[in-house]
Amino acid sequence: MKKMFLMATLMGLCILSACDPVKPVTTKRDCGTEDFYKERLSKDNVFAREEKKLESLILEYTRKMRGNKFDFRSTNVTIPVVVHVVYNNAAQNVSDAQIQSQIDVLNRDYRRLSTEIPGGHAVFTGMASDTHFQFALARRDPNCNPTTGIIRKSTTTASFTHTNSSVATVRNPVKFNSSGGDDAWPSDRYLNIWVCNLSGTLLGYASFPADMATRPLEDGVVMDFTCFGSTGTVAAPYNLGRTATHEIGHWLNLRHIWGDDTGDPDECSADDAVTDTPVQAIENYGCPSFPHVSCSNGPNGDMFMNFMDYTDDACMYLFTNGQSERMDATFWTTRASLASSLGALPPPAAASADLFSKDTDEDVGNEANNESPVFYLTDDIWIRNTNDGLTNQEHQNPIGEQINYVYVRVRNKGCSPSTAANVKLYWAKASSGLAWPSPWDGSVTSPALMGNSIGSKPTGAVAGNGFVILEFPWTAPDPSEYSAFGADQNHFCLLSRIETATTAPFGMAVAETSNLLNNVKNNNNIVWKNVSVTDADGASHKNSVLLANYGRTAQKYTIKIKPYQGKTFGNTKVGIDKRSTFLKNVEDIRGTKGLEPTEREYVVAENGVEIKGVKMDRGEIVSIIFNLAEQKRNPRKNDKQPLFRRNVNQFLVEQYSENGELIGGQLIKIKINN
């Protein structure tokens, strides 16, 4: 919304329409815990303080995000889920298939894959965001034992209530064994979802993120068994799993889109603290006709298809970029420990320790890693401009010539404690042709220092099924010292290596060679990250990459420029500027299919291009300069567009050897400000 009313509205208990066939059926959703929230703000000083603190963190996060002081997370975060089925009869004991159907719905909804989007209202579907959050049933329990992620508990309790009692087992009886429910798994490692028979017309509710400090045993989401998933016991109009989507939105600190001011003298006064959702008078029910205008928000009216409204399941299908940003802010400042959880990984066959870092979210620690799509975007390395990276794990662009702080996450995939190891951290000037150990070892000094060691730190003993985070101070290079490369002055890389032995091969599963990418792929204790260094003197970023030959002889390469997480470049026109120095190395640039020459550039086809015959001498470094511009596209029916997040489009530049072996690459990100 355009207004900024900072008082948080209720996001916990939601009384929605009853969908249990044996309950009285109503036709509209309702919310019954606004009084709980207001009462707690006025009487619970700890909760009020934590709520204020969280809102302050979110405001600071969004301020920096809009100022482009953060990099934009390109990989996904998978949240491990444990479902506690607490049942009083056979009907309430929902099937595995029904549970999996709910996980599938969450992954479609949070990844901008809702099937309703292509046929939705274009003025709002263009704002739909891929949050990059996804969900998976846990595969290991807190004790490192195999699990399905589903716990079944028979109870004598006919139905469960939710109150504002000061006694935990009274306000949340389903969450405790002692009151007929089931105890939560550690909320810093799992999203707990309880499925049960809720009393009356209660459909579901979520915990407040601000309660993590004092009520961690109650953290999670509670769902009525008749409205969970999209098959089995569900009933229309709440039979498509969108209630859980809505409640997890609350769990990630989203508010109702209308601001919960129903019944106030001015129903246009409240706010959901999100700037790109329209002002809206009250909640919507059923499936309104477009446009549904309130609070003078015409011509487009209410965003009633938003997951945080109260419309029927079939009529809600999107989160906005602003909501995605707010969820991110909450996650990385309040729930970041979930990013370190190993709950979604199966326990190893042997209990012995296995230290590793993830290449991407898809990485399960195998050697070789055949799961990750790329190998230079790890989220187990992140940078902060101040030393707050243990509590805020969103990556920031480092500032040149100043001390930044690099954080490296080391996980223990095994179930037994590890012996001490050493983490060695390096930086290098980015190029798609990086090798090992040069230039990371400081041996390349012309035309500037092309890489060096940042430092070494011991891990200590890492608990089985656990992790540690190490902090490295780093004075980042001055990008202006790399002016010899023309446009590409800001791109750099970081490399982390976990050494579990003091002599070669240093504990690596496969001995390292000069092929850096293969080293990373074959060894789960090496990870690589592309970063952009901000010039403290104010030099602007350029859209460009370097190609390099760090081999011992002249080589011929193939360069691929292609969309990332999509089939096309979407609404971004990608052009190769004719000032790019690599063009002189290409055997036949004009004969390359997928390039359209213009006066100043070669426009790349919307699905990418493959440029063959790029000859480079030993030690040669050349640049590709990109001209990027927004272009409007009319999506064709069934044309899968790139997955947008915060108006960011992305594409890859990859360098291959003549025999087709991938050497390395870089990810280019474009933020479109609208």
C-alpha positions as CSV (number, residue, x, y, z in Angstrom):
1,M,0.0,0.0,0.0
2,K,1.1,3.6,-0.5
3,K,0.4,4.5,3.1
4,M,2.9,3.5,5.8
5,F,1.1,2.7,9.0
6,L,3.7,1.0,11.0
7,M,1.6,-0.6,13.7
8,A,1.6,-4.3,12.9
9,T,-1.8,-5.9,12.4
10,L,-2.8,-9.3,13.5
11,M,-1.3,-12.1,11.5
12,G,-1.8,-15.0,13.9
13,L,-5.2,-16.6,14.3
14,C,-7.5,-16.6,11.3
15,I,-11.1,-17.8,11.6
16,L,-12.0,-18.7,8.1
17,S,-15.0,-20.5,6.7
18,A,-15.6,-23.9,8.0
19,C,-14.8,-26.6,5.5
20,D,-15.3,-29.7,7.6
21,P,-18.5,-31.4,6.2
22,V,-19.6,-32.1,9.8
23,K,-19.3,-28.5,10.9
24,P,-21.7,-25.7,10.1
25,V,-20.8,-24.5,6.7
26,T,-20.4,-20.7,6.2
27,T,-19.7,-18.8,3.0
28,K,-17.2,-16.2,4.2
29,R,-13.9,-16.1,6.0
30,D,-13.5,-14.2,9.2
31,C,-10.6,-13.2,11.5
32,G,-10.9,-13.5,15.3
33,T,-7.6,-12.5,16.9
34,E,-7.2,-8.8,16.3
35,D,-8.1,-8.3,20.0
36,F,-5.4,-10.8,21.0
37,Y,-2.8,-8.8,19.1
38,K,-3.8,-5.4,20.4
39,E,-4.1,-6.7,24.0
40,R,-0.7,-8.2,23.8
41,L,0.8,-5.0,22.5
42,S,-0.6,-3.1,25.4
43,K,0.1,-5.7,28.2
44,D,3.0,-7.8,27.1
45,N,6.1,-5.6,27.2
46,V,8.4,-8.2,25.8
47,F,6.2,-8.9,22.8
48,A,5.7,-5.2,22.2
49,R,9.5,-4.7,22.3
50,E,10.3,-7.6,20.0
51,E,7.6,-6.4,17.5
52,K,9.0,-2.9,17.5
53,K,12.5,-4.3,17.0
54,L,11.5,-6.5,14.1
55,E,9.7,-3.6,12.3
56,S,12.8,-1.5,12.7
57,L,14.9,-4.2,11.2
58,I,12.5,-4.6,8.3
59,L,12.5,-0.8,7.6
60,E,16.3,-0.8,7.6
61,Y,16.4,-3.8,5.3
62,T,13.9,-2.4,2.8
63,R,15.7,1.0,2.8
64,K,19.0,-0.7,1.8
65,M,17.3,-3.0,-0.7
66,R,15.7,-0.1,-2.5
67,G,19.0,1.7,-2.4
68,N,20.6,-1.3,-4.1
69,K,23.0,-1.7,-1.2
70,F,22.1,-5.4,-1.1
71,D,22.9,-7.9,-3.8
72,F,19.9,-9.8,-5.0
73,R,19.6,-13.4,-3.9
74,S,19.5,-15.6,-7.0
75,T,19.3,-19.0,-5.4
76,N,16.5,-20.6,-3.4
77,V,16.0,-21.4,0.3
78,T,14.4,-24.7,1.1
79,I,12.6,-24.7,4.4
80,P,12.4,-28.2,6.1
81,V,8.8,-29.0,7.2
82,V,7.5,-31.4,9.8
83,V,3.8,-32.1,9.8
84,H,2.3,-33.2,13.1
85,V,-1.0,-35.0,12.3
86,V,-3.0,-35.0,15.6
87,Y,-6.1,-37.0,15.1
88,N,-9.1,-38.2,17.1
89,N,-10.7,-40.4,14.4
90,A,-9.7,-42.0,11.1
91,A,-11.0,-39.0,9.0
92,Q,-8.7,-36.6,10.8
93,N,-5.7,-38.8,10.1
94,V,-5.0,-37.3,6.7
95,S,-3.0,-39.3,4.2
96,D,0.6,-38.9,3.1
97,A,-0.8,-37.9,-0.4
98,Q,-2.9,-35.1,1.1
99,I,0.2,-33.8,3.0
100,Q,2.4,-33.9,-0.1
101,S,-0.3,-32.1,-2.1
102,Q,0.0,-29.2,0.3
103,I,3.8,-29.1,0.0
104,D,3.3,-29.0,-3.8
105,V,0.8,-26.1,-3.5
106,L,3.2,-24.1,-1.4
107,N,6.0,-24.6,-3.9
108,R,3.9,-23.4,-6.7
109,D,2.5,-20.4,-4.9
110,Y,5.9,-19.2,-3.4
111,R,7.8,-19.8,-6.6
112,R,5.3,-17.8,-8.9
113,L,4.1,-21.0,-10.6
114,S,0.4,-20.7,-9.7
115,T,-1.6,-22.0,-12.7
116,E,-4.0,-19.1,-12.4
117,I,-1.4,-16.4,-13.3
118,P,-1.5,-16.8,-17.1
119,G,-5.2,-16.2,-17.1
120,G,-5.2,-13.5,-14.4
121,H,-5.6,-9.8,-14.6
122,A,-2.5,-8.5,-16.3
123,V,-2.3,-5.2,-14.4
124,F,-1.6,-7.3,-11.2
125,T,-0.1,-10.5,-12.6
126,G,2.9,-8.4,-13.8
127,M,3.6,-7.7,-10.2
128,A,3.6,-11.4,-9.1
129,S,6.9,-12.3,-7.5
130,D,8.9,-15.5,-7.2
131,T,9.9,-15.4,-3.5
132,H,12.6,-18.0,-3.9
133,F,11.3,-19.8,-0.8
134,Q,10.4,-23.4,-1.2
135,F,9.4,-26.2,1.1
136,A,10.2,-29.9,1.6
137,L,9.2,-32.5,4.1
138,A,12.0,-33.2,6.5
139,R,14.2,-36.2,5.7
140,R,16.2,-36.3,9.0
141,D,14.8,-35.6,12.5
142,P,16.5,-33.5,15.2
143,N,18.5,-36.6,16.3
144,C,19.8,-37.3,12.8
145,N,17.5,-40.3,12.2
146,P,15.7,-40.8,8.9
147,T,12.1,-39.5,8.8
148,T,9.3,-38.9,6.4
149,G,8.7,-35.5,7.9
150,I,5.2,-36.7,9.1
151,I,4.4,-37.4,12.7
152,R,1.1,-39.1,13.6
153,K,-0.3,-38.7,17.1
154,S,-3.6,-40.2,18.3
155,T,-5.4,-38.0,20.8
156,T,-8.5,-38.1,23.0
157,T,-9.1,-34.4,22.4
158,A,-12.1,-34.0,20.1
159,S,-11.1,-30.6,18.9
160,F,-8.5,-28.0,19.7
161,T,-9.0,-24.3,20.6
162,H,-6.7,-21.3,20.5
163,T,-6.9,-18.6,23.2
164,N,-4.9,-15.7,24.6
165,S,-4.1,-17.5,27.8
166,S,-0.9,-16.8,29.7
167,V,-0.5,-20.6,29.9
168,A,1.1,-22.1,26.8
169,T,-0.8,-25.4,26.9
170,V,-4.1,-23.6,27.2
171,R,-3.5,-21.1,24.4
172,N,-1.9,-23.7,22.1
173,P,-2.9,-27.2,23.3
174,V,-2.2,-28.9,20.0
175,K,1.5,-27.9,20.3
176,F,2.2,-29.9,23.4
177,N,2.1,-33.6,24.3
178,S,0.9,-32.8,27.8
179,S,-2.3,-31.2,26.5
180,G,-3.2,-33.8,23.9
181,G,-1.2,-32.5,21.0
182,D,2.4,-33.1,19.9
183,D,5.6,-31.3,20.9
184,A,7.3,-29.1,18.3
185,W,10.6,-30.0,16.7
186,P,13.3,-27.2,17.1
187,S,11.8,-24.2,15.4
188,D,15.2,-22.9,14.4
189,R,15.6,-25.9,12.1
190,Y,12.1,-26.8,11.0
191,L,8.8,-25.2,10.1
192,N,6.3,-27.0,12.3
193,I,2.8,-27.5,10.9
194,W,0.1,-29.1,13.1
195,V,-2.9,-30.6,11.3
196,C,-5.9,-31.3,13.6
197,N,-9.6,-30.7,14.2
198,L,-9.9,-27.1,15.2
199,S,-12.9,-26.0,17.2
200,G,-15.9,-24.1,15.7
201,T,-15.2,-22.3,12.4
202,L,-11.5,-22.0,13.1
203,L,-9.6,-22.9,9.9
204,G,-6.0,-22.1,10.8
205,Y,-3.5,-19.7,12.5
206,A,0.2,-18.9,12.5
207,S,2.6,-17.7,15.2
208,F,4.1,-14.3,15.3
209,P,7.8,-13.9,14.2
210,A,8.2,-11.6,17.2
211,D,7.4,-14.5,19.5
212,M,10.5,-16.5,18.5
213,A,12.4,-14.9,21.4
214,T,10.0,-16.0,24.2
215,R,7.8,-18.7,22.6
216,P,10.0,-20.9,20.4
217,L,8.1,-24.1,21.4
218,E,4.9,-22.6,19.9
219,D,6.4,-21.4,16.6
220,G,4.7,-22.6,13.4
221,V,1.3,-23.0,11.7
222,V,-1.9,-24.8,12.8
223,M,-4.3,-26.0,10.2
224,D,-7.7,-27.6,10.2
225,F,-7.6,-31.1,8.7
226,T,-10.4,-30.4,6.2
227,C,-8.6,-27.4,4.6
228,F,-5.0,-28.7,4.3
229,G,-3.8,-29.7,0.9
230,S,-5.8,-30.1,-2.3
231,T,-7.0,-33.7,-2.1
232,G,-8.5,-36.1,0.5
233,T,-10.7,-34.4,3.1
234,V,-10.6,-30.9,1.7
235,A,-13.9,-29.2,0.6
236,A,-14.7,-26.2,-1.6
237,P,-14.2,-23.3,-1.6
238,Y,-11.1,-23.8,0.5
239,N,-9.9,-27.0,-1.2
240,L,-6.8,-25.8,-3.1
241,G,-4.3,-25.5,-0.3
242,R,-4.3,-21.7,-0.3
243,T,-5.1,-21.4,3.5
244,A,-1.6,-22.8,4.3
245,T,-0.1,-20.4,1.8
246,H,-1.9,-17.5,3.5
247,E,-0.9,-18.7,7.0
248,I,2.8,-19.2,6.2
249,G,2.7,-15.7,4.7
250,H,1.8,-14.6,8.3
251,W,4.5,-16.8,9.7
252,L,6.9,-14.8,7.5
253,N,5.4,-11.6,8.8
254,L,2.9,-10.6,6.1
255,R,-0.2,-8.8,7.2
256,H,-3.7,-8.9,5.7
257,I,-3.8,-6.9,2.6
258,W,-6.6,-4.6,3.8
259,G,-4.8,-3.7,7.1
260,D,-7.4,-5.2,9.5
261,D,-9.3,-2.0,9.9
262,T,-12.7,-3.6,9.3
263,G,-15.3,-1.8,11.5
264,D,-13.1,1.2,12.1
265,P,-14.6,4.6,11.4
266,D,-12.2,5.0,8.5
267,E,-11.8,1.7,6.8
268,C,-9.1,3.2,4.5
269,S,-6.8,4.2,7.3
270,A,-4.8,1.0,8.1
271,D,-2.0,-0.5,6.1
272,D,-0.2,-3.8,5.4
273,A,3.3,-2.1,5.5
274,V,3.9,-3.1,1.8
275,T,4.2,-0.3,-0.8
276,D,3.1,-2.1,-3.9
277,T,-0.3,-3.4,-2.7
278,P,-3.2,-1.0,-3.3
279,V,-5.1,0.7,-0.4
280,Q,-8.1,-1.5,0.3
281,A,-11.2,-0.9,2.5
282,I,-12.0,-4.3,3.9
283,E,-11.5,-8.0,3.2
284,N,-12.9,-9.5,0.0
285,Y,-14.8,-12.8,-0.1
286,G,-15.7,-15.3,-2.8
287,C,-14.5,-14.3,-6.3
288,P,-15.1,-10.6,-6.9
289,S,-15.4,-9.1,-10.4
290,F,-12.6,-7.0,-11.7
291,P,-12.2,-4.2,-11.0
292,H,-13.4,-4.1,-7.4
293,V,-12.8,-0.5,-6.4
294,S,-12.6,0.8,-2.8
295,C,-10.8,3.6,-1.0
296,S,-10.6,5.5,-4.4
297,N,-8.1,2.9,-5.6
298,G,-9.4,2.9,-9.2
299,P,-9.2,2.2,-12.0
300,N,-7.7,-1.2,-11.0
301,G,-9.2,-1.5,-7.5
302,D,-8.4,-4.1,-4.9
303,M,-5.8,-6.7,-5.4
304,F,-8.3,-9.4,-4.3
305,M,-6.2,-12.2,-5.9
306,N,-3.5,-11.7,-3.4
307,F,-2.8,-14.6,-1.1
308,M,-3.3,-12.3,1.9
309,D,-6.9,-11.4,1.1
310,Y,-9.9,-13.6,2.1
311,T,-11.1,-14.7,-1.3
312,D,-11.8,-18.3,-2.3
313,D,-8.8,-20.5,-2.9
314,A,-9.5,-20.5,-6.7
315,C,-9.3,-16.7,-6.8
316,M,-6.0,-16.0,-5.1
317,Y,-2.7,-16.6,-6.8
318,L,0.1,-14.1,-6.1
319,F,2.5,-12.4,-3.8
320,T,3.9,-9.0,-4.8
321,N,7.6,-7.9,-5.0
322,G,7.0,-5.8,-1.9
323,Q,5.6,-8.8,0.0
324,S,8.5,-10.9,-1.1
325,E,10.9,-8.2,0.2
326,R,9.1,-8.1,3.6
327,M,9.2,-11.9,3.9
328,D,13.0,-11.8,3.0
329,A,13.6,-9.1,5.6
330,T,11.8,-11.2,8.3
331,F,13.5,-14.4,7.3
332,W,17.1,-13.1,7.3
333,T,16.7,-11.1,10.5
334,T,14.5,-13.5,12.5
335,R,14.5,-17.0,10.9
336,A,17.9,-17.2,9.2
337,S,18.9,-20.3,11.2
338,L,16.5,-22.2,8.9
339,A,19.0,-21.6,6.0
340,S,21.6,-23.6,7.9
341,S,19.2,-26.5,8.7
342,L,20.1,-29.9,7.4
343,G,16.5,-31.1,8.0
344,A,15.7,-31.5,4.3
345,L,18.8,-33.7,3.6
346,P,18.7,-37.5,4.3
347,P,21.1,-38.7,7.0
348,P,24.3,-40.4,5.7
349,A,24.6,-44.1,5.6
350,A,27.5,-43.9,8.0
351,A,27.4,-41.7,11.1
352,S,30.9,-40.3,10.6
353,A,31.4,-36.5,10.3
354,D,31.4,-34.9,6.8
355,L,32.1,-31.1,6.7
356,F,30.8,-29.3,3.6
357,S,29.4,-26.1,2.3
358,K,26.5,-25.8,-0.2
359,D,27.1,-24.7,-3.8
360,T,23.4,-23.9,-4.2
361,D,20.2,-24.8,-2.3
362,E,19.9,-28.0,-4.5
363,D,23.3,-29.3,-3.2
364,V,22.9,-32.3,-0.9
365,G,26.6,-32.7,-0.2
366,N,27.3,-35.4,-2.8
367,E,30.7,-35.7,-4.4
368,A,30.4,-35.1,-7.3
369,N,27.6,-32.6,-7.0
370,N,25.3,-33.4,-9.9
371,E,22.3,-31.5,-8.4
372,S,23.3,-27.8,-8.6
373,P,22.7,-25.9,-11.9
374,V,25.7,-23.6,-11.4
375,F,28.8,-23.6,-9.1
376,Y,29.6,-19.9,-8.5
377,L,26.6,-18.7,-6.6
378,T,26.9,-20.2,-3.1
379,D,24.8,-18.7,-0.3
380,D,27.2,-20.3,2.3
381,I,29.4,-17.3,1.7
382,W,27.9,-13.8,2.4
383,I,29.4,-10.4,3.0
384,R,28.3,-7.6,5.3
385,N,29.6,-4.1,5.5
386,T,29.6,-4.3,9.3
387,N,30.2,-7.3,11.5
388,D,26.5,-8.2,11.9
389,G,26.5,-11.3,9.6
390,L,25.6,-13.8,12.3
391,T,22.2,-12.1,12.8
392,N,21.6,-10.8,9.3
393,Q,22.6,-13.2,6.6
394,E,21.5,-11.3,3.5
395,H,24.5,-10.6,1.3
396,Q,25.6,-7.0,0.8
397,N,27.9,-5.8,-1.9
398,P,31.4,-5.1,-0.3
399,I,32.8,-1.6,-0.4
400,G,36.3,-1.3,-1.9
401,E,39.2,0.0,0.2
402,Q,37.2,-0.5,3.4
403,I,36.9,-3.4,5.9
404,N,34.0,-5.7,5.1
405,Y,33.2,-8.9,6.8
406,V,32.9,-12.2,5.0
407,Y,31.0,-15.1,6.5
408,V,31.4,-18.7,5.7
409,R,29.0,-21.4,6.8
410,V,30.4,-24.9,7.4
411,R,27.9,-27.7,7.8
412,N,28.4,-31.2,9.3
413,K,26.4,-33.5,7.1
414,G,27.3,-36.4,9.3
415,C,25.7,-37.4,12.6
416,S,28.9,-37.5,14.7
417,P,31.0,-34.5,15.8
418,S,33.9,-33.5,13.5
419,T,37.5,-33.0,14.4
420,A,38.9,-29.5,13.8
421,A,39.5,-28.4,10.3
422,N,40.7,-25.2,8.7
423,V,38.8,-22.9,6.3
424,K,40.9,-21.0,3.9
425,L,39.3,-18.0,2.1
426,Y,40.5,-16.3,-1.1
427,W,39.5,-13.5,-3.5
428,A,40.1,-13.1,-7.2
429,K,39.2,-10.7,-10.0
430,A,36.2,-12.3,-11.6
431,S,36.4,-13.9,-15.1
432,S,34.6,-16.8,-16.6
433,G,38.0,-18.5,-17.1
434,L,39.3,-18.7,-13.5
435,A,41.7,-21.5,-12.7
436,W,43.4,-22.9,-9.6
437,P,45.6,-22.1,-7.8
438,S,46.4,-19.0,-9.9
439,P,45.3,-16.2,-9.5
440,W,43.9,-16.9,-6.1
441,D,47.4,-17.4,-4.6
442,G,48.5,-13.9,-5.4
443,S,50.9,-15.0,-8.2
444,V,49.2,-12.8,-10.9
445,T,50.1,-9.1,-10.3
446,S,49.7,-7.5,-13.7
447,P,47.9,-5.3,-14.8
448,A,46.9,-5.4,-11.1
449,L,46.8,-7.9,-8.2
450,M,44.4,-10.5,-9.6
451,G,43.8,-12.4,-6.4
452,N,45.1,-13.3,-2.9
453,S,44.4,-15.1,0.3
454,I,41.9,-13.4,2.8
455,G,42.8,-15.7,5.7
456,S,42.5,-19.0,7.4
457,K,40.4,-20.0,10.5
458,P,39.8,-23.2,12.4
459,T,36.3,-24.6,12.5
460,G,36.6,-26.2,15.9
461,A,34.6,-29.4,16.5
462,V,31.3,-29.1,14.6
463,A,28.4,-31.0,16.1
464,G,26.8,-33.8,14.2
465,N,23.9,-32.5,12.2
466,G,25.1,-29.0,13.0
467,F,27.0,-26.0,11.6
468,V,29.4,-23.2,12.4
469,I,29.7,-19.7,10.8
470,L,33.2,-18.2,10.6
471,E,33.9,-14.4,10.2
472,F,36.7,-13.0,8.1
473,P,37.6,-9.3,8.0
474,W,38.4,-8.3,4.4
475,T,39.6,-5.0,2.9
476,A,38.1,-5.3,-0.6
477,P,40.2,-4.2,-3.6
478,D,39.7,-0.8,-5.1
479,P,37.8,-1.4,-8.4
480,S,39.3,1.7,-10.0
481,E,42.7,-0.1,-9.9
482,Y,41.3,-2.4,-12.6
483,S,40.5,0.3,-15.1
484,A,42.7,-1.5,-17.7
485,F,39.8,-3.9,-18.1
486,G,37.5,-1.1,-19.3
487,A,33.9,-1.7,-18.3
488,D,34.4,-4.6,-15.9
489,Q,36.0,-3.2,-12.8
490,N,33.6,-4.3,-10.1
491,H,33.2,-8.0,-10.5
492,F,35.2,-10.2,-8.1
493,C,35.0,-13.8,-6.7
494,L,35.4,-15.5,-3.4
495,L,36.5,-19.1,-2.8
496,S,36.3,-21.1,0.4
497,R,38.1,-24.4,1.0
498,I,37.6,-26.6,4.0
499,E,40.9,-28.5,4.6
500,T,40.6,-31.5,6.9
501,A,44.2,-32.6,6.4
502,T,47.5,-30.6,6.4
503,T,49.0,-32.3,3.4
504,A,47.8,-32.8,-0.2
505,P,45.1,-33.5,-1.1
506,F,44.0,-31.7,2.1
507,G,41.1,-34.0,2.7
508,M,39.6,-33.4,-0.8
509,A,37.6,-36.4,-2.2
510,V,39.2,-35.6,-5.6
511,A,42.6,-34.0,-5.8
512,E,42.5,-30.5,-7.1
513,T,43.6,-29.6,-10.6
514,S,43.8,-26.4,-12.6
515,N,40.1,-26.8,-13.5
516,L,38.5,-24.7,-10.8
517,L,34.9,-25.6,-11.7
518,N,35.6,-29.3,-11.5
519,N,37.3,-28.8,-8.2
520,V,34.2,-27.2,-6.8
521,K,31.9,-29.8,-8.4
522,N,33.9,-32.8,-7.2
523,N,34.5,-31.6,-3.6
524,N,31.8,-30.7,-1.3
525,N,34.2,-28.6,0.9
526,I,35.0,-26.0,-1.8
527,V,32.5,-23.3,-2.7
528,W,32.7,-20.2,-5.0
529,K,30.8,-16.9,-5.1
530,N,30.6,-14.1,-7.5
531,V,30.4,-10.6,-5.9
532,S,30.3,-7.0,-7.0
533,V,32.6,-4.6,-5.2
534,T,31.2,-1.0,-4.8
535,D,33.8,1.6,-5.5
536,A,34.1,3.9,-2.5
537,D,35.1,6.7,-4.8
538,G,31.8,6.5,-6.5
539,A,32.6,4.8,-9.8
540,S,29.5,3.3,-11.3
541,H,28.9,-0.4,-12.0
542,K,29.1,-1.5,-15.6
543,N,27.3,-4.4,-17.2
544,S,30.3,-6.5,-18.3
545,V,32.3,-9.6,-17.7
546,L,35.9,-10.7,-18.3
547,L,37.0,-13.8,-20.2
548,A,40.4,-15.2,-19.3
549,N,42.8,-17.9,-20.3
550,Y,44.8,-18.9,-17.3
551,G,46.0,-22.0,-19.0
552,R,49.6,-22.7,-20.2
553,T,48.9,-22.5,-23.9
554,A,46.7,-20.6,-26.3
555,Q,43.1,-21.9,-26.3
556,K,39.9,-21.7,-28.3
557,Y,36.6,-21.2,-26.4
558,T,32.9,-21.2,-26.8
559,I,30.9,-18.5,-24.9
560,K,27.3,-19.0,-24.1
561,I,25.0,-16.2,-23.0
562,K,21.7,-17.6,-21.8
563,P,18.7,-16.8,-19.5
564,Y,18.9,-18.0,-15.9
565,Q,15.8,-19.6,-14.4
566,G,13.7,-19.1,-17.5
567,K,13.5,-19.7,-21.2
568,T,13.9,-16.1,-22.4
569,F,15.4,-12.8,-21.2
570,G,11.8,-11.7,-20.5
571,N,11.5,-7.9,-20.5
572,T,15.2,-7.2,-20.9
573,K,16.9,-6.6,-24.2
574,V,20.5,-7.9,-24.1
575,G,23.1,-6.4,-26.5
576,I,26.8,-7.0,-26.9
577,D,28.5,-3.5,-27.2
578,K,30.8,-3.3,-30.2
579,R,33.5,-1.9,-27.9
580,S,33.8,-5.3,-26.3
581,T,37.4,-6.4,-26.6
582,F,36.6,-10.0,-27.0
583,L,35.1,-9.4,-30.5
584,K,38.5,-9.3,-32.0
585,N,39.0,-12.8,-30.8
586,V,35.9,-14.3,-32.4
587,E,36.5,-16.1,-35.7
588,D,33.1,-15.2,-37.3
589,I,31.0,-12.9,-35.2
590,R,28.7,-11.9,-38.1
591,G,28.0,-15.5,-38.9
592,T,26.9,-16.4,-35.4
593,K,23.2,-17.3,-35.3
594,G,21.3,-15.5,-32.5
595,L,23.0,-12.1,-32.9
596,E,21.4,-9.2,-34.8
597,P,23.9,-6.5,-35.7
598,T,23.0,-2.8,-35.2
599,E,25.1,0.3,-35.4
600,R,26.5,0.1,-31.8
601,E,25.8,-3.5,-30.7
602,Y,24.9,-7.1,-31.5
603,V,21.4,-7.8,-30.0
604,V,21.2,-11.2,-28.5
605,A,18.2,-13.5,-29.3
606,E,15.7,-13.7,-26.5
607,N,16.6,-17.3,-25.8
608,G,20.4,-16.7,-25.8
609,V,23.3,-17.3,-28.1
610,E,26.3,-19.6,-28.4
611,I,29.5,-17.9,-29.8
612,K,32.1,-20.3,-31.0
613,G,35.7,-19.9,-32.0
614,V,36.9,-17.4,-29.4
615,K,40.7,-17.6,-29.6
616,M,42.7,-16.4,-26.6
617,D,46.5,-16.5,-26.0
618,R,48.0,-17.7,-22.7
619,G,47.3,-15.1,-20.0
620,E,45.0,-13.1,-22.2
621,I,42.0,-11.3,-20.6
622,V,39.3,-9.7,-22.7
623,S,35.9,-8.2,-21.9
624,I,32.3,-8.4,-23.0
625,I,30.3,-5.2,-22.5
626,F,26.6,-5.5,-22.3
627,N,24.0,-2.9,-23.2
628,L,20.8,-3.7,-21.3
629,A,17.4,-2.1,-21.8
630,E,13.9,-2.8,-20.7
631,Q,11.5,-3.9,-23.4
632,K,7.8,-4.6,-23.2
633,R,6.7,-8.1,-24.2
634,N,3.3,-9.5,-24.7
635,P,3.5,-13.0,-23.2
636,R,2.1,-15.6,-25.4
637,K,-0.2,-18.2,-23.9
638,N,1.7,-21.0,-22.2
639,D,5.0,-19.0,-22.7
640,K,6.9,-19.6,-19.5
641,Q,8.5,-16.3,-18.5
642,P,11.6,-16.0,-16.4
643,L,10.8,-16.1,-12.6
644,F,10.8,-12.5,-11.4
645,R,11.8,-11.4,-7.9
646,R,12.0,-7.7,-6.9
647,N,11.8,-6.8,-10.6
648,V,15.2,-8.5,-11.1
649,N,16.0,-10.4,-14.4
650,Q,19.2,-12.5,-14.6
651,F,21.3,-14.2,-17.3
652,L,24.4,-16.3,-17.4
653,V,27.7,-15.9,-19.3
654,E,29.6,-19.2,-19.4
655,Q,33.0,-20.1,-20.9
656,Y,33.5,-23.6,-22.4
657,S,36.7,-25.2,-23.7
658,E,36.9,-26.3,-27.3
659,N,35.8,-29.8,-26.3
660,G,32.7,-28.6,-24.5
661,E,33.9,-28.6,-20.9
662,L,32.5,-25.9,-18.7
663,I,35.3,-23.8,-17.2
664,G,33.3,-21.1,-15.4
665,G,30.8,-18.3,-15.6
666,Q,29.2,-15.3,-14.2
667,L,25.6,-14.3,-13.3
668,I,24.5,-10.8,-14.5
669,K,21.5,-9.3,-12.6
670,I,19.4,-6.5,-13.9
671,K,17.0,-4.6,-11.6
672,I,14.2,-2.8,-13.4
673,N,12.8,0.2,-11.4
674,N,9.2,0.8,-12.1
